[in-house]
């Protein structure tokens, strides 16, 4: 069945949404007249608004952080959608989709509530045999799209408005930053999605980075202001935690040359903006860079050097695996990227 009005549902976190957006291109290539609607949470909506190929963005209606069953069903019933792809299913989301009367419902076949879907995909993502973006793309086989991808073939279409860019520039000007030097961004938090590089190690990295002729911006959400402040060890380091909305963070990242972080959503934003990225990942299978790494060729993945097997979060934290990462080696790789940009002269904002 050729979809005429298709809904993509991804109501979880920033990185998850980022790794679902490339589906838009392949759907539009196959079905150029298909209306594509994207359902996501309000705090990630900036990623989909004005995204090339998305015709309409719907915000999940929530009360106290939980989806409202009736109001979401009513909203979707008004949309005249014939096909839906539930990229990340939960019980309540799957029930909403079922009750919305959408004829063709695509989702995983391995959950107890998978009977809500008319077309099921049988893949265990927890085995991390491929990248999350590739798992997402496999869902499109149910509408006749069979696509092989690699890190060089995927394109993102994040939009940065002039207004947003100017607001970010005004904040930087207020902090006496005039873009006469390259910018490196360090994002130390991960929201608990992975085991992070220990703060003492991150501080050591900041001390090394501060020796470069650059600005270093530390970013995070409002709850991470104190954490980020610990990394302000030199005058060329600025704590911008809690300063930017998501669309503004995208604009800020676009001004940088290198983005350094644990496994977290903004890392995928930086990769989508074609920045060099450095990501710290534990050896836990569920957090595997094979599944959750930035989908780009311009990346450095850093993992613990400790020899362990069958790692889980409890063992990783007990052995303090992330503390085995050699920060001097990390800095040496960052230096190479930094010098590359200086030689090419492409570190200035456009």
TORDREN-78851 format. One record per residue (C-alpha): residue in three letters; x, y, z. Coordinates in Angstrom, 1 decimal, decimal comma, m for minus. Each point is the difference from the previous one (the first is absolute). Layout:
<pts>
ALA/X/Y/Z;
...
</pts>
This chain:
<pts>
UNK/0,0/0,0/0,0;
UNK/1,4/3,3/m1,0;
UNK/m0,2/2,5/2,9;
UNK/m1,7/3,3/m0,7;
UNK/0,2/1,3/3,5;
UNK/2,6/m1,5/2,2;
UNK/0,8/0,6/3,7;
UNK/3,4/m0,6/1,6;
UNK/m0,1/m0,4/3,8;
UNK/3,1/0,6/2,1;
UNK/m0,9/1,3/3,4;
UNK/3,2/m0,6/2,0;
UNK/3,2/2,0/0,1;
UNK/2,2/2,3/m2,1;
UNK/2,4/m2,6/m1,4;
UNK/m2,9/m2,4/m0,8;
UNK/m1,8/2,7/m2,0;
UNK/3,2/0,9/m1,8;
UNK/0,5/m3,6/m1,1;
UNK/m3,5/m0,2/m1,3;
UNK/0,0/3,2/m2,1;
UNK/1,9/m1,5/m3,0;
UNK/m3,0/m2,2/m0,7;
UNK/m1,7/3,0/m1,4;
UNK/2,3/0,2/m3,1;
UNK/m0,6/m3,6/m1,0;
UNK/m3,7/0,2/0,4;
UNK/m0,2/3,2/m2,1;
UNK/2,2/m1,5/m2,7;
UNK/m2,3/m3,0/m0,3;
UNK/m3,3/1,8/0,6;
UNK/0,5/3,7/m0,9;
UNK/m3,6/0,8/0,4;
UNK/m0,4/m1,6/3,4;
UNK/m0,8/2,3/2,9;
UNK/2,4/m0,7/2,8;
UNK/m1,0/0,9/3,6;
UNK/2,4/m0,4/2,9;
UNK/m1,2/m0,6/3,6;
UNK/2,4/0,8/2,8;
UNK/0,3/1,6/3,3;
UNK/0,1/3,8/0,4;
UNK/3,5/0,2/1,3;
UNK/1,4/m1,7/m3,1;
UNK/m2,3/1,8/m2,4;
UNK/2,6/2,5/m1,2;
UNK/1,7/m2,8/m1,8;
UNK/m3,0/m0,7/m2,3;
UNK/m1,4/3,5/m0,4;
UNK/0,9/1,3/m3,5;
UNK/1,8/m3,3/m0,7;
UNK/0,1/m0,5/m3,8;
UNK/m2,6/m2,6/m1,0;
UNK/m2,1/0,1/3,2;
UNK/m3,4/1,5/m0,9;
UNK/m1,4/0,2/3,5;
UNK/1,3/m0,4/3,6;
UNK/m2,3/m1,2/2,8;
UNK/0,9/0,3/3,6;
UNK/m0,9/m2,9/2,4;
UNK/m2,6/1,3/2,5;
UNK/1,3/m0,7/3,5;
UNK/m1,2/0,5/3,5;
UNK/2,6/m0,2/2,8;
UNK/2,5/m1,5/m2,5;
UNK/m2,3/m2,8/m1,1;
UNK/m1,9/m0,2/m3,3;
UNK/m3,7/0,8/0,2;
UNK/m1,8/m2,9/m1,6;
UNK/m3,3/1,6/m1,1;
UNK/1,4/3,4/m1,1;
UNK/2,7/m1,7/m2,2;
UNK/m2,5/m2,3/m1,6;
UNK/m2,3/2,9/m0,8;
UNK/2,9/1,9/m1,5;
UNK/1,1/m2,8/m2,2;
UNK/m3,5/m1,0/m1,1;
UNK/m0,3/3,5/m1,5;
UNK/3,1/m0,5/m2,2;
UNK/m1,4/m2,5/m2,6;
UNK/3,2/m2,0/0,2;
UNK/0,2/m3,4/m1,8;
UNK/3,4/m1,3/1,1;
UNK/2,0/0,4/3,2;
UNK/3,5/m1,1/0,9;
UNK/0,6/m0,2/3,7;
UNK/3,7/0,1/0,2;
UNK/0,2/m0,3/3,8;
UNK/m3,1/m1,7/1,5;
UNK/m1,2/0,1/3,5;
UNK/m3,3/m1,5/1,2;
UNK/m1,8/3,3/0,3;
UNK/1,3/1,3/m3,4;
UNK/m0,9/m3,2/m1,7;
UNK/m3,5/0,1/1,5;
UNK/m0,5/3,6/m1,1;
UNK/1,0/m1,0/m3,5;
UNK/m2,4/m3,0/0,0;
UNK/m2,9/2,0/1,2;
UNK/0,7/2,8/m2,5;
UNK/m1,4/m2,2/m2,8;
UNK/3,0/0,1/m2,3;
UNK/m0,3/m2,8/m2,4;
UNK/3,7/m1,0/m0,5;
UNK/2,0/m0,1/3,3;
UNK/3,7/m0,9/m0,1;
UNK/2,0/m0,9/3,1;
UNK/2,1/m2,7/1,7;
UNK/m1,3/m3,5/0,3;
UNK/1,8/m0,9/3,2;
UNK/m2,1/1,8/2,7;
UNK/m3,0/m1,5/1,7;
UNK/m2,1/2,9/m1,4;
UNK/1,2/m0,5/m3,5;
UNK/m3,5/m1,2/m1,0;
UNK/m0,8/3,7/m0,3;
UNK/2,0/0,0/m3,2;
UNK/m1,2/m1,3/m3,3;
UNK/3,5/m0,3/m1,4;
UNK/2,8/m1,2/2,2;
UNK/3,8/0,1/m0,2;
UNK/1,8/m2,7/1,9;
UNK/3,4/1,4/1,1;
UNK/1,5/0,0/3,5;
UNK/1,7/3,3/0,2;
UNK/1,5/m0,8/3,4;
UNK/2,5/m2,3/m1,7;
UNK/1,5/3,1/m1,6;
UNK/0,9/m1,8/m3,3;
UNK/m0,5/3,1/m2,0;
UNK/m0,4/3,8/0,5;
UNK/m3,2/1,5/1,3;
UNK/m0,4/1,9/m3,2;
UNK/0,2/m3,2/m2,0;
UNK/m2,6/m1,7/2,3;
UNK/m2,3/3,0/m0,6;
UNK/0,5/m0,2/m3,8;
UNK/m0,9/m3,7/0,0;
UNK/m3,5/1,1/1,0;
UNK/m0,5/1,5/m3,4;
UNK/0,1/m3,4/m1,6;
UNK/m3,6/m0,3/1,0;
UNK/m0,9/2,7/m2,5;
UNK/2,2/m1,3/m2,8;
UNK/3,2/1,9/0,8;
UNK/3,2/m2,1/0,0;
UNK/3,0/2,3/0,5;
UNK/3,6/m0,8/0,8;
UNK/1,8/2,9/1,8;
UNK/3,4/0,9/1,3;
UNK/1,4/2,9/1,9;
UNK/0,9/1,9/m3,1;
UNK/m3,4/m0,3/m1,7;
UNK/m2,2/1,4/2,8;
UNK/m1,1/3,6/m0,1;
UNK/m1,7/2,1/2,7;
UNK/m1,9/3,2/m0,7;
UNK/0,0/1,9/3,3;
UNK/m1,2/3,5/m0,5;
UNK/1,4/3,0/1,9;
UNK/m2,0/3,2/m0,3;
UNK/1,6/3,4/m0,4;
UNK/m1,8/1,0/3,2;
UNK/1,4/m2,9/2,0;
UNK/3,5/0,4/m1,3;
UNK/0,0/3,8/0,8;
UNK/m1,3/m0,7/3,5;
UNK/2,9/m2,4/0,6;
UNK/2,5/2,5/m1,4;
UNK/m1,4/2,7/2,3;
UNK/0,6/m2,2/3,0;
UNK/3,5/m0,7/m1,1;
UNK/0,6/3,7/m0,6;
UNK/m1,3/0,8/3,5;
UNK/2,7/m2,4/1,3;
UNK/2,6/1,8/m2,1;
UNK/0,4/m2,9/m2,4;
UNK/0,4/1,2/m3,6;
UNK/0,7/m3,2/m1,9;
UNK/3,6/1,0/m0,8;
UNK/1,1/m3,4/1,3;
UNK/m1,3/m3,5/m0,6;
UNK/m2,6/m1,4/2,5;
UNK/0,2/m3,4/1,7;
UNK/m3,2/m1,2/1,8;
UNK/0,2/m2,4/3,0;
UNK/m3,3/m1,5/1,2;
UNK/0,7/m2,0/3,2;
UNK/m3,4/m1,4/0,8;
UNK/m2,0/m2,8/m1,5;
UNK/m3,3/0,0/1,9;
UNK/0,8/m3,5/1,3;
UNK/m0,1/m1,6/m3,4;
UNK/3,5/m1,4/0,4;
UNK/2,9/m0,2/2,4;
UNK/1,9/3,3/m0,2;
UNK/3,6/0,9/0,0;
UNK/0,9/0,9/3,6;
UNK/0,1/3,7/0,7;
UNK/3,6/0,0/1,1;
UNK/0,9/m1,4/m3,4;
UNK/m2,2/2,6/m1,7;
UNK/1,7/2,8/2,0;
UNK/3,4/m1,3/m1,1;
UNK/m1,1/0,1/m3,6;
UNK/m1,3/3,5/0,5;
UNK/3,4/1,1/1,3;
UNK/1,7/m1,4/m3,1;
UNK/m2,6/1,5/m2,4;
UNK/0,5/3,4/1,6;
UNK/3,5/0,1/m1,3;
UNK/m1,3/0,2/m3,5;
UNK/m0,7/3,4/m1,6;
UNK/m3,8/m0,4/0,1;
UNK/m3,2/0,6/2,0;
UNK/m1,3/m3,0/1,9;
UNK/m3,8/0,0/0,7;
UNK/m1,4/m2,4/2,6;
UNK/m3,7/m0,8/m0,7;
UNK/m2,7/m1,8/1,9;
UNK/m3,5/0,4/1,3;
UNK/m1,1/2,2/2,9;
UNK/0,5/m2,9/2,5;
UNK/3,6/m0,3/m1,1;
UNK/1,2/3,5/0,7;
UNK/2,0/m0,9/3,1;
UNK/1,5/m3,1/m1,8;
UNK/1,1/2,1/m3,0;
UNK/1,4/2,7/2,3;
UNK/2,5/m2,5/1,3;
UNK/1,6/m0,1/m3,5;
UNK/0,6/3,8/m0,1;
UNK/3,7/m0,2/0,9;
UNK/1,4/2,7/m2,3;
UNK/m1,0/3,4/m1,3;
UNK/m0,8/m1,3/m3,6;
UNK/m2,6/m2,4/1,3;
UNK/m3,6/1,1/0,3;
UNK/m2,9/m1,7/1,7;
UNK/m3,2/0,3/m2,1;
UNK/m1,9/m2,8/1,8;
UNK/m3,7/0,9/0,1;
UNK/0,5/3,1/m2,3;
UNK/m1,4/m1,4/m3,2;
UNK/m3,2/m1,5/m1,2;
UNK/0,4/m3,0/m2,3;
UNK/m0,2/1,9/m3,2;
UNK/2,6/2,5/1,3;
UNK/2,2/m2,9/1,1;
UNK/m0,1/m1,3/m3,6;
UNK/1,1/3,5/m1,2;
UNK/2,8/0,1/2,6;
UNK/1,3/m3,4/m1,1;
UNK/m0,1/1,1/m3,6;
UNK/2,6/2,7/1,0;
UNK/2,4/m2,5/1,4;
UNK/2,7/m2,2/m1,5;
UNK/0,1/m2,9/2,5;
UNK/m2,6/m1,4/2,3;
UNK/1,0/m2,1/3,0;
UNK/m2,4/m1,9/2,2;
UNK/m1,2/m3,2/1,5;
UNK/m2,6/m2,0/m1,8;
UNK/m2,8/2,5/m0,2;
UNK/m2,5/1,7/m2,4;
UNK/2,0/3,1/m0,9;
UNK/2,9/m2,2/m1,2;
UNK/m2,4/m1,1/m2,8;
UNK/m0,9/3,6/m0,7;
UNK/3,7/0,8/m0,5;
UNK/0,5/m3,0/m2,3;
UNK/m3,1/1,1/m2,0;
UNK/1,6/3,4/m0,4;
UNK/3,1/m1,6/m1,4;
UNK/2,2/0,9/3,0;
UNK/2,9/m2,1/1,3;
UNK/m1,3/m1,8/3,0;
UNK/1,8/m1,8/2,9;
UNK/m2,2/m2,4/2,0;
UNK/0,6/m1,8/3,2;
UNK/m1,7/m3,4/0,2;
UNK/0,0/m2,9/2,5;
UNK/0,4/m3,6/m1,0;
UNK/m3,6/m0,8/1,0;
UNK/m1,8/m1,6/m2,9;
UNK/m3,2/2,1/0,5;
UNK/2,2/3,1/m0,4;
UNK/2,1/m1,4/m2,8;
UNK/1,4/2,6/m2,5;
UNK/m0,8/m2,5/m2,7;
UNK/m3,7/0,7/0,7;
UNK/0,2/3,5/1,6;
UNK/3,1/1,6/m1,5;
UNK/m0,2/3,2/m2,0;
UNK/m0,9/m1,0/m3,6;
UNK/2,9/1,8/m1,7;
UNK/3,5/m0,6/m1,3;
UNK/1,3/3,0/1,9;
UNK/0,0/m1,6/3,4;
UNK/2,4/m1,3/2,7;
UNK/m1,5/m2,6/2,3;
UNK/1,7/m0,4/3,3;
UNK/m0,6/m3,1/2,2;
UNK/1,5/m1,3/3,2;
UNK/3,4/m1,6/m0,3;
UNK/m0,7/m2,5/2,8;
UNK/m0,3/m3,6/m1,1;
UNK/m3,5/m1,2/0,9;
UNK/m2,7/m2,1/m1,6;
UNK/m3,8/m0,3/0,3;
UNK/m0,1/3,4/1,5;
UNK/m3,1/1,5/1,5;
UNK/m0,7/3,3/1,8;
UNK/0,6/m1,5/3,5;
UNK/3,3/m1,5/m1,0;
UNK/1,1/3,1/m1,9;
UNK/m0,6/2,2/2,9;
UNK/1,5/m2,4/2,5;
UNK/3,3/m0,3/m2,0;
UNK/m0,1/3,7/m0,9;
UNK/0,6/m1,0/m3,6;
UNK/m0,3/3,5/m1,4;
UNK/2,9/1,1/2,2;
UNK/2,4/m2,1/m2,1;
UNK/m0,4/2,3/m3,0;
UNK/3,3/1,8/m0,8;
UNK/m0,8/3,7/m0,2;
UNK/3,4/0,8/m1,5;
UNK/m0,9/m2,2/m3,0;
UNK/m3,3/1,7/m0,3;
UNK/1,6/3,4/0,0;
UNK/2,5/m1,1/m2,6;
UNK/m2,8/m0,9/m2,4;
UNK/m1,8/3,3/0,7;
UNK/3,2/1,8/m0,8;
UNK/0,2/m1,7/m3,4;
UNK/m3,5/1,1/m0,8;
UNK/0,7/3,6/1,3;
UNK/3,1/0,3/m2,2;
UNK/m1,9/m1,4/m3,0;
UNK/m2,6/2,7/0,3;
UNK/2,6/2,7/0,5;
UNK/1,8/m1,1/m3,2;
UNK/m3,2/0,0/m2,0;
UNK/m1,1/3,2/1,5;
UNK/m3,6/m1,2/0,3;
UNK/m0,6/0,5/3,7;
UNK/m1,8/3,4/m0,3;
UNK/m3,7/0,2/0,0;
UNK/m1,6/0,5/m3,4;
</pts>
